[in-house]
Amino acid sequence: MNAWAPIKLVGKTLRVDLTNEKIEITDEGARIYENFLGGKGLNQYFLYKEVKPNVTSLDPDGALIFGAGLLTGTPIPGATRTNIDTKNVFNGGVGSANVGGNFAPELKFAGFGNIVIKGRSEKPVFLWIKDGQIEIRDARKIWGKTTSETTKWIRKHVHREEAQVASIGPAGENLVRGASIMVNATRAAAKCGVGAVAGSKNLKAIAVKGSQAVEIADPEGFMKLAKKAWRKIRFSRTAKTIRKGRTFSTLETKNAICNMPQRNFQDGYMDPPKVEKVNSEAFAKYELSKFACFSCPVWCRAYYEVEEGPYAGIEGEAVEMNSIADFASKLDIPYAPAIIEAHLMCNDYGIDIDAAAGVIAWAYEAYERGAIGKENSDGLELKWGNHEVLMELIKKMAIRDGFGNLLAEGSQRASRKVGKGSEEYAITMKKQDLYEEVRVPKGWGLGVALSTRGGGHCSGSPLVEREKFPSDVAEKIYGVRTTTDPTTYEGKAKLVLFHERFHNVLHSTGICLCTSAWVYPDLLNQTDIAELLSVATGMQITPEELLKIGERIHNIERAFNALHAGFNRNDDYLPRRFFEQPIKSGPYKGERLDKKKFDEMLDENYRMHGWNESGIPNRDTLKDLGLEYVAKDLERAGIIT
């Protein structure tokens, strides 16, 4: 690749040492972006190079890294995402969270692509970044405040109502393992306990305001392609569907393939009458307005207000597909106002809704089966559908009060403290609570299992299993002919391989999943993105080279997990429940994962990556990716020979 990149497109790297209150600005991102793009790619490179295996996730020597995507801040539709990477609070391996909103574009407008934060401040602080100027300011007055209170206070304090604020709430301050970092109190960087890492550093927030232009190599060519991309998305069938029903417009489709985690994964199917109470039409009566993130034609966000019932008076930006699966299905609460309230509470306290619902669902099942009683739960009756108790438990988790202190550890750790067989009800991947039901769509399940951060469908799971479109279209985009039967194992390892690479590209360019071919082939695919990157940066990159960058990022994460957490093939198996307990109702009643066929998918995926039978990257694979230094680290650790 012949490369030239304007520094303002890549962005400068801001380094902050909170222990010594030292600030440094470098151009290092511009020197290595060809191999890792921006966003997640550069973040993972910094994380790998600078955090040693003996450093724990909450150690001051650990790093908390923010990264704006390489194309973020440009007119590319959906190029708005921020990646936040650290050492995973649940398992000590890769920690990675991705969030929308306007924080990343504002960071680019201020001149920065990445922020590497280390150390621990003696007192609570927040960072104020304005057009290349950085200050570490006192945050003691807002320590203990919610994310919405924090956002309002900071904007008033810096005299910029339009400042973009990424903050933690009480959950992050109290080192709740599932604590999130919230952008403007409404968008969650939710996975892996990134909020707890910020809390351990006494970092309450980062506020940013910028006014610089993001430069590109070929403005005329870029704008031509940008307009083409806008037309492609704006008039696509898929974008229209999401715009109308938001991200949970797929609820009925997911339920049709038994992809809903009913009552802590005891089933995968919701009764249709319950679905009708929480589908997009049910929420429409509470919707006041729709809006979008920076530079996005999809408009998947909405503002809600509840005017009657026990939650009358609540309002705010809320509800995603996860909200429905977590609260309506996993906890069996098909009541729209309660889902809105639970979502808003999690946002304000700064808790990942998947982490909150996961451990609470474990508690509900443990209560149902007698492993937990009222004497353990602060006198609360943990019964399915009890939304009043849900709200109480969210608050208790955030402030680590009573039973909430146990829940704040996540279900894997909580179940081992309780015992009495409750370990079987902790549905986790790599020790992190799981969101996804996986027994029917086999590719989806494999992607979840292989996710380097510990579960999550945004690291390799394919959506195409639940869509019906010609196989030749799928082969052109994904490199494999798909089938309309989600239960088949054939071709799924290769389908996941593509998405593992493609998702890394999206998280590193800053392009939202909802404007990409992950959702459907009529949105932005690898060819579109390669063309856009070529004219934006001046480097000539093919779709194949683009996916190779995604593969490089994936391998460095896999190596990090082996070195830091000791992960191997054993950690790529889904919970026993999915292999041993079949779906109980719905169109796919009786379906479960077959252990032998799942092993065959793992073997095939490993071979295509160039990994050994334990899922560890081979030396030749790492050399081909330009990761010789990673191979040396694995050899020194005795992981490869």
N, C-alpha and C positions, 0 to 999 in steps of 0.2 A: 504494500500500500504506500502510495506517495502522499504524505500527510502534511497539512499545514492547518493549524487551528487558531483562530483569534482567541486571545486569552479570555475575553469576556464571554465567549461561548462556553468554554470549559469551566471558567471561574477560578478564582484563586482559592487556595486552601488556607483556612483559618485554624490556627492551633491555639488552644486555651489550656493553660496549666492553672487550675483553680487553687491548688495548694500554695503556689508561689505568686498567684495573681499575675502570671506572665502571659503575654499575647504575642503571637508571631504570625506573620502572613507570608506564604510561600507560593511559588508557581509549580509545585511538584505535580499537581494534577495534570497540568498541560504537558508534562514530560512523559506521562505514562498512560494517558487516556486512550491511546490507540488499542491497547491490550484489554482495557476494562471499561471503556466508555466513561460514564459518570455514575451518579447515584449509587445503587447497590454495588456495582462492580468495583469502583474506587474504594468504597467503604470497606468491602470485604478484603481488598488488598491491604489497606491500612491496618485492619483488624488482625489479619494473619501475620503481618510483618512486625507489629508492635506490641502485641499482647502474648505473653509467654504462658505455657501450659500450667505453671504453678501459680498463676494469678487467678484469683476467684472472681466471679462476676461482680461482686459488690466491693472488691478491693479498690482502694484509691488508684492503684497503678493500672487498673482496667480502663478501657476507652469507651466512650459513648460518641458515636460518629453520625453526623447528619450529612446527607448527600442529595443535592438536587440533580435530577436527570440531565443528561447531556443536552437534550432538546428542550428541556423545560425553560419557559420564558420566551419561547418563540411562538408563532401563530399555529403551530401544529395542533390539530384538534386532540384534546385530552392530554397534552404534554404538561402536566401540572404536579406530578407526584414527587414526594419526598421519601427517601429511604432512611431509616434509622437502624444502625447496626451496632451490636455489642456482644458480649459474652452472655449466653443464655442463662437467665436466672433459675430456670427449672432444671437444666441438665448440664451446664458447663460447656456446651458445644456452641454452634453457630446461633446467634440471636439476630433476627432480622424482622423489621416491621415496616410497612409501607402505608402512606397516608396522603389523601388528596387535599383539596382546598387551595389556598393561594400562598402558602408559606414558601414553597420552593421557588416559584417565580419571583417572589419578592427578594429572596436570598440572592438569586441571580442578578436582579436589578441592582442589588447592593454591591455586586462585584464578586460574589463567592459561589463556589460550587460545592465545597465540602467544609464541614467543621469537625475537627478532632478535639474532643474534650477529655482531659485527664485530671487526676488529682482529686482533692476534696477540700472545699472551702471550709473555713472555721465557722462561718455563719451562713445562713441562707442568702443566696444571691440570684440575680438574673442577668443575662447578657443583653445588652442593647446594641444593635448593629444598625448603623445608618450610613449608607453610601461609603463603605470602606472604613468608617470610624467605629471602633468597638470600645465599649465600657463594661466593666463588671460592677453592677450596682447592688445595693443592699436590698434584700427581699424579706427581712424579718417581719415587716408589717403584714405581709401576705402569706407567711408560713401558716398553714392550717386552713387557708381559704380554698374554696372549690375552684375548679378551672374557669367557670364563668365569672366568678368574683375576681379572680386573678387577672383575667383578660381585661376586664373593665378597669381595674386599678392601674395596670401597667399602661394602658392606652392614655389614661388621664395623666399619669405620672410623666410620660415622655412627650405629652402634648401632641399625640398623633393618633387620631381615632381610626385611621386606616392602617395602622401598624399590624403586622401579622404576628400572632403570639402562639408559640408552642409551649405548653405548660403541663405540670403535673398537679394532681389534686391531693387530698389527704391519703389516698391509697399509695401513691408514690412516696410520700413523706414517711409513711409507716412501713415501707419496704414490703408491701403486699406483692407476692410473686407475680400476680397477674395484672400489676399496675400498668397503665398506658400513659402515653404522652398525647395530649389533645391539642389539635390545631384550632385556635379560636373557640375552644370549648365544645366543638361540634364534630370534628373529624378525628378519628382515633388511629394512632400508631399503636396497635394493641398487643401484638404478640411478644412473647419471650421475656416479659418483664422489663421492657425498656424504661418504663416509668420508675420502677424500683431502682434501677441503676442511676437515673437522674437524682432520685431522692438520696441515695447513698453518697452522692457528691455534693449534697446541699444545693443542688441546682434547681430552682423553682421554675424557671422559664427562660426562653430565648425570644426576644422581640426583634423584629427586623422591618426596616423601611428602606427602599431603594428607589433611585430615579434614573439609573443608567440604562442605556440601550444594550440589548444582547446582539452582538455583531455576528454576522455569518459570512462565509467565504464568497458565496455567489447569490447576492440578494435577489436578482431577477429570476434566476432559475429556481431558487428556493420558494419564492412567492408563487410561482407557477405551479409547483408541486403541492404547496400548502393548500392552494385553492382547490386543486384536484382532490386532495385528501378530505377537505371540508365537504365537497359535493358528495364524495363516496359515502361518508358517514351520515350526513344530514338526510339523505334520501334513501338510506338503507332501511329495509324492513325491520331489521333488528333494533336499530336506534329508535325507530318510531315506537316499537313495543316497549322498550325501556323507558322512553320519555313519557309514555302514557301510564305505565304501571310501576315504574321505578324498578329497583333491582329485584323486588319480590314479585314481579310480573311472571316469574317462572315457577311460582309456588305449585300450581296445579300440575305442571310438567314434571317437577321434581317428585311430587307425591305419586304420580302415575308410575314412576319406576321405583317406588318404595325407597326414596332417598331422603326421608325425614326421620330424625332421631327421636322416635316416640318414647317417652318415659325412660330417659337415660339409656336409649338404644335397646330397650326390651322388645321393640318392634321398629319397623321402618316405614310405617304407613299411618297417616292420619285419617280418621273418619271424614268423609266428604262434608258432613254438616259442620264439623269443626273448621275445616279449611275455609268454608264460606264465611266464617266469622272473622277471619284474619287475612283474607286475600286483598288484592289491591282495591277492589270495589268496596270492601268493608272499611278500609282506611280512608277512602275518598271523602267520606262525610266529615272527617276531622281535618282535612287538608285545606290550608289557607292559600298557599302559593307553592310554585315550583321554581327551582333555580339550578345553576350549574357551577362547577368549579371554573377556574381560569381557563379560557380558550377551549371550551367544550360545547359541542352542539347537542349532547345527549340529554342534559337536564335531568339527571337521575335523583336529585335531592328534593325534599319537600319540607314545608313547615306545617306543624300540626297544632291544633288547639282542641282541648276537650272541654265541653260546656256543661255536661251533666254527669250524674253518677258519682261514685266515691272519689274519682280523680278529676272532678270538675275544677277548672281553673289552671290546669297544667298546660303549658305550651312550649314549643321549641322545635328545633330541627332534629328529626329522629327517624328511625325505622329503616332497616336494611333487611335483606334476605336472612342474614344471620339472626336478626332480632326475632323473626318468625320461627326459625328452626330452634333457636335456643330457648325461648320463653314459651311460645305457643305449643311447640311439639315436645321438646326435651323435658319441659316441666309440666306439660299438659295444661297450659293456661291459654285457651283460645278466646282471649278477651282483649280486644284492640286497645282500649284505654290503659289497661295494665301493662301492655307491651310498650306503649309510648312512655309511660312513667318509668318503667324499669330501664329502658334505654337511656332516658334523660338522666336518671340517677347515676348510672354507670359512667356516663360522660362527665357529669359534674364532679363525682368523686375520683374520676380517673382510673376506672377499672375496665379491662377488656371484657366485653359481654360474653365471649366464649369461655373465658376463664371463670367468670362468675357463675354462669349457668352450668358449666361442667361440674364444678365442685358442689354446687347446691343440688344438682340432680343426683350426684353420688350420695349426698346426705339424705335426700328424699327416699332413695332406694334402700339405703342402709336402715333408715327408720321403718320403712315398709317391711323389711325382712328381720327386724328385731336387733340389729347390730347397734343401733342408736336409739335411745329413749329420751323422754322429756328431761330426765335428770342430766343428760349430756348436752341438750340443745337449748339451754336457758329457758326451759319450760315451753318452748315453741312446738307446735304440732306440725311436723314436716310431712304434709300430705300433698299428693299430686293435685294441681289446680289451685293450691292455696296461694294466691297472689299477694295477700296481705303479709304473709310470712316472708315471701320473696323480697319485698321491699325492706323489711326489717333485717334480713340477712345481708343484703347488699351494703346497708349502712354499717352493720357490725363488722363485715369484712374490711371495709375501708378504714375503720378506726381500730381494728383488731380488738374488738370488745367481746369478751366472753367466748362463746362458741365461734364467733367470727374470727378469732385469733387462729383457731384450727383451720377454718376454711381458707384463710388468707395464704396458707401454705400450698394450696392446690390438692386435688384428690389423691394423687399418688402418695404424697407425704402424709396427708391426713388419714388415709386408709391404713397406713402402716402403724400409725399411732393408736388408732381405734381397734384394729384387728377384727376378731370375731367373723372372719370371712368377708369383711367389707372390701378387702383388696380386689375381689372379683368385680366389684361395682365401679371401680375407678377406671374409666375408659380413657386411656391416655396413649399418646405416641411420644416416645423418647421423653417420658415423664411429664409431658405437657397435656393438659386437658384437651380432648378432641371435640371438634364441632361436627364433623362429617359422618353421616351414615354411609357405609361402603359395601354392603353385602351384595347389592345387585349390579351396579355399574363397575365392572372389574378394572377398567382403566383409571377411573376416578379413585378407586381404592388403592391401586398401585401407586399413583401419584402422591396420595396422602401418606402412604407408608414410607416412600422414599424421600419425602420432604426433609431437607437437611436441618431445618429449624425445629422439627418435631411436630408433625401434623400440619394441616392447612392445605387447601386446594389451590392456592395461588403460587405453588412452586413446581407444578408439573401435572396436575390433574386435568384431563381433557373434558370439555363440556360437550363435545360433539356426540358422545354416546346417547344423549337424550334428544338429539335433533335428527330429523330425517331429510337428508339431501344426497345428491348423487355421489357415488363412491369415487368417480373420476375427479370431482371437485375436491374432495378430501385428499386424494392422492397428490394433486397439484400443490395444495397448500401445506399439508401435514406430512407428505411423503409416505402415506400408508392408506390403503383402501379401507375405510371404516365400514361398519355394519350397523343396521338399525337395531340389532339385538344387543342390549347392554350387558347381557350375561355371558357373552362369549369372551374367551381369554385370548383368542387368536388376534395377533396384530397389536395388542394393547401395550406391550412392552416398547415397541417402536413408537407408538403414538405418544406415550409418556415421555420417551426420550426427546422427541421434538419439543414438547411443551416445557420440559425442564430447561432446555436451551432458550426457547422463545420467551418464557417468563423472565429469565435473567436479563434478556435484551430489553424487555419492556421496563423492568424495574431500574435498569441502568440508563435508559434514554428518558425516563420520566413519563412515558406514555401509559395512560390508564388501561387496565385490562378491558374496561367496558367500551373502549373505542378500538379494540384490537380483534384480530381473527381468532383469538381464544374463544370469544363469545360466539362468533359465527363468521364464515368465510367472506361475507360481504363487507367486513370492516378491515382495518389496516393489517396487512400481513408483512412477512419478512422482506418481500420484494419492495413494497411501498416504503418501509422504514430504511432499507439499505439505500434507496434512491434519495430519500430525504437527508440521511446522514452524509451522503456523498457531496451534495451541493451545500450543505450547511457547514461542513468542516473542510472541504477541499480534498479529502482523502477518497480515493476510489475504492469502494467496498462493495462486494457482491453479497447476495443473500446468504451464500454458503459461508463466506468469511464472517458475516454478522453472527450466524448461529455458532460458529466456532468460538467467538468471543463469549457467547453464552455458555458454551461447554467449558471454557477456561475458568469462568467464575464458579461453575458448578463443581469442578474438580478441586479448586482451592478451598471451597466450603467442605467438601467431603474429607479432604486431608485435615482441615482444622478439627473436624469432629473426631477423627481418629486420634489425633495428637492430644486434644484437650479433654475429650469425654470418653475415649476408648471405644467409640462406636464401631460396629461392624455389621455383618449380616444379621446377627441376632436382634439388632435394634431396628431392622426394617420389617419386622413382622407386626401385623396389626393385632389388636387385643383378641384374646381367645374367644370372646363372645361372638365375634363375627365369623369364626370358623366352626363353632360348636352349637350356636343357637340360631336357628333359621328365622327368617321373616315370618311373622305370625298371621298376617292378614294382607289383603290387597291383591293386586294382579300378580305379584311375584311371591305369593305365599309359599313357604318352604325353601326359598332360595337362601344360600349361604356361601361363604368362600370355601373353595376346595384347596386344602393345604398343598397337595401335590402340584396342582396346576398353578397355584400362586408361586410356589418355588420355581417352577419353570419360567414364569414371567420374570421373576427376580434374576434368574440365570441369564436369560436373554437380554435383559436391560443392562446387566453388568458387562456382558460380552461386548455389546454395542458401544458402551462407554470406554472399553479398554481397561476394565477393572478385574481383579482376581475374584475367586469364588466367595471371598469374604466381603466383597464390595469395596476393596481398597484400590485406588488408582495404581496401575503398573508404572514402572519407571519409564518405559518407552512412550506411554500415553502422556505422561507429564512432560517429557522432553519435547514431544511433538507440539505441545501447547505452550512451550517456552517457560515451563515451570520446573526447571532443573533444581532450583533451590528448594522447592517443596519435596522433590524426590530425596534430596540429601537429608532433609529434616526427618522424613519417614524412615530412612535407613538408619540414622543415628538413634532413633527411638526404638529400633528393632521391629518396626511394623512391616517393612519390606526388606528384602535382601538384595 
